[in-house]
Amino acid sequence: MGRSIWAAHCVEQQLAPPLYSSRYVNFEFAKLLNSYLLRGEIAQAIELAENQLAAIPLSPFHQIAGRSLLDQTHTLCHWADEFHRSVDVNQPVKALYFELTEFDVNTDEWAIDGFAYTADYGLATAEDWLPDYCAASENALILEGYESLQEAFEELEIESDDLQNARDWCEQLIIARYMQLLQAARTEAKRQGLAWAALPAYCTEHGYDFIASI
């Protein structure tokens, strides 16, 4: 798969390496949004990022504005429920983690992988214990609707500060929209009374050193 810790596990047949790899991130932009994301204020984070993006000259990265992933809420809810059930039948699941493709590198397909845990040690130490999962999803959930953005990340040469800033804000918006989708799927799971909705759950993008709970 190339996009998750599960891939390394399959290849090496041993514990996966740390979740987080070196990756360029505009930390100035990330810092502005992460405080909102940590509080679950995703709509506010999206509004801030879209306002910042709108102030930059138009580029293909501006396609992200106003485009959510929420039409896949029910699909993600069902996928997460099936994954949880498949693991929980053999061992009690105490926490879940969802990981988005490192999308600026893996531009051919953007997807979500799931990981299950027999214990939960909390968000503060998540970077230490999340690599030690008990099970991973066999099939990733493929995200749809951002194909034109995938092409932009694949093909565009960054030739100006404005274009770099547009790309960086687009990255932040993709992460926020991904978290918005997870939050909506969890809310739907609670509405349906699904067991996975009651579990602690965490998320990030592969290669990104920011983890949030959902």
C-alpha positions in Angstrom: 0.0 0.0 0.0 2.9 2.4 0.7 0.6 4.8 2.6 0.3 3.3 6.1 2.1 1.5 8.9 0.3 -1.7 7.8 2.2 -1.8 4.5 5.6 -2.0 6.3 4.2 -4.7 8.6 3.2 -6.8 5.6 6.5 -6.4 3.9 8.8 -6.9 6.9 6.6 -9.3 9.0 7.4 -7.5 12.2 6.2 -4.5 14.2 5.7 -1.5 12.0 8.0 1.5 12.3 6.8 4.7 13.9 3.7 6.2 12.3 5.4 9.5 11.6 8.0 10.1 8.9 9.8 13.2 7.8 7.4 15.4 5.8 7.3 19.0 4.7 4.6 20.8 6.6 4.0 24.6 6.8 4.1 24.7 10.6 2.9 28.3 10.7 -0.3 27.4 8.9 -0.7 24.1 10.8 -0.4 25.9 14.2 -3.2 28.3 13.2 -5.5 25.3 12.6 -4.4 22.7 15.0 -5.7 24.5 18.1 -9.2 24.4 16.6 -8.8 20.8 15.5 -7.7 19.6 18.9 -10.9 21.2 20.4 -13.1 19.5 17.8 -13.9 22.9 16.3 -13.5 21.7 12.7 -15.9 24.1 11.1 -14.0 27.0 12.5 -10.7 25.6 11.3 -12.1 25.1 7.8 -13.5 28.7 7.7 -10.2 30.1 8.8 -8.2 28.1 6.2 -10.7 28.9 3.3 -10.4 32.6 4.2 -6.7 32.4 4.0 -6.8 30.5 0.7 -9.2 33.0 -0.8 -6.7 35.8 -0.2 -4.1 34.1 -2.5 -4.3 34.4 -6.3 -6.4 31.7 -7.8 -4.8 28.3 -8.5 -5.8 24.7 -9.1 -5.4 24.2 -5.3 -8.4 26.5 -4.7 -10.6 23.7 -5.9 -10.7 22.5 -2.3 -12.8 25.5 -1.2 -16.4 24.6 -0.3 -15.8 20.9 -1.1 -16.4 18.5 1.8 -16.3 14.7 2.0 -19.5 14.5 3.9 -21.3 12.6 1.2 -19.2 9.6 2.2 -20.3 9.7 5.9 -22.5 6.6 5.7 -19.9 4.7 3.8 -17.2 5.5 6.4 -19.6 4.7 9.2 -20.4 1.3 7.8 -16.7 0.6 6.9 -15.5 1.4 10.4 -18.3 -0.7 11.9 -17.4 -3.7 9.8 -13.7 -3.3 10.7 -14.5 -3.0 14.4 -16.8 -6.1 14.3 -14.2 -8.2 12.5 -11.6 -7.6 15.1 -13.8 -7.4 18.2 -15.2 -10.9 17.6 -11.7 -12.3 18.4 -10.4 -9.9 21.0 -12.0 -6.9 22.7 -11.2 -3.6 21.0 -10.5 -0.7 23.3 -9.5 2.0 20.9 -9.4 2.8 17.1 -7.0 4.9 15.0 -7.7 6.1 11.4 -4.9 7.2 9.1 -5.2 9.2 5.9 -2.9 8.6 3.0 0.2 10.8 2.8 -1.7 12.5 0.0 0.9 14.9 -1.3 3.1 11.9 -2.1 0.6 9.2 -2.9 -1.4 11.1 -5.5 -2.9 8.2 -7.3 -5.3 7.2 -4.5 -6.4 8.9 -1.3 -7.7 6.5 1.3 -8.2 5.8 5.0 -6.8 2.8 6.9 -8.1 1.6 10.2 -6.2 0.2 13.2 -7.5 -1.5 16.4 -6.0 -1.7 19.9 -6.6 -3.8 22.9 -5.8 -0.9 25.2 -6.1 2.9 25.2 -3.4 5.0 26.7 -4.8 8.4 25.7 -3.9 11.2 23.3 -1.0 12.6 25.3 1.2 9.5 24.6 -0.5 8.4 21.3 2.7 8.9 19.3 4.4 6.2 21.4 1.7 3.5 21.5 -0.3 3.8 18.2 2.3 1.8 16.3 1.6 -1.2 18.5 -1.8 -2.1 17.0 -3.5 -5.5 17.3 -5.2 -5.5 13.9 -5.4 -3.3 10.7 -8.1 -3.0 8.1 -7.6 -5.4 5.2 -9.2 -3.0 2.8 -8.8 0.8 2.9 -11.7 3.1 2.4 -11.0 5.0 -0.9 -12.0 8.6 -0.8 -13.8 10.0 -3.8 -14.4 13.5 -5.1 -10.9 15.0 -4.9 -9.4 13.5 -8.1 -8.7 16.9 -9.6 -6.8 17.9 -6.5 -4.8 14.6 -6.7 -3.8 15.7 -10.2 -2.8 19.1 -9.0 -0.5 17.6 -6.3 1.0 15.3 -8.9 1.5 17.6 -11.8 2.0 21.2 -10.6 5.5 22.7 -10.3 5.7 25.2 -7.5 7.2 28.3 -9.1 6.0 31.1 -6.7 5.4 31.8 -3.1 1.7 32.3 -3.8 1.4 28.9 -5.4 3.3 27.3 -2.4 1.0 29.0 0.0 -2.0 27.9 -1.9 -0.7 24.3 -1.8 0.0 24.5 1.9 -3.5 25.9 2.7 -5.0 23.2 0.5 -3.1 20.6 2.5 -4.5 21.9 5.8 -8.0 22.0 4.3 -7.8 18.3 3.2 -6.7 17.3 6.7 -9.5 19.3 8.2 -12.1 17.9 5.8 -10.9 14.4 6.5 -11.4 15.0 10.2 -14.8 16.5 9.5 -15.7 13.3 7.7 -14.5 11.1 10.6 -16.4 13.3 13.1 -19.6 13.0 11.0 -19.2 9.2 10.7 -18.8 8.9 14.5 -21.9 11.0 15.1 -23.8 8.8 12.7 -22.5 5.7 14.4 -23.7 7.1 17.7 -27.2 7.7 16.2 -27.3 4.1 15.1 -26.1 2.8 18.4 -23.0 1.2 16.9 -20.4 -0.1 19.3 -17.4 1.5 17.7 -18.9 5.0 18.4 -18.3 4.5 22.1 -14.6 3.8 21.8 -11.8 6.3 22.0 -10.7 7.1 18.4 -7.7 9.0 17.0 -6.7 10.2 13.6 -4.0 11.9 11.5 -2.4 11.8 8.1 0.4 9.4 7.5 3.7 11.2 7.9 2.1 14.0 9.9 3.1 14.5 13.6 -0.3 16.0 14.6 -2.8 13.6 16.2 -6.3 14.4 17.2 -9.1 12.5 18.9 -12.5 12.3 17.2 
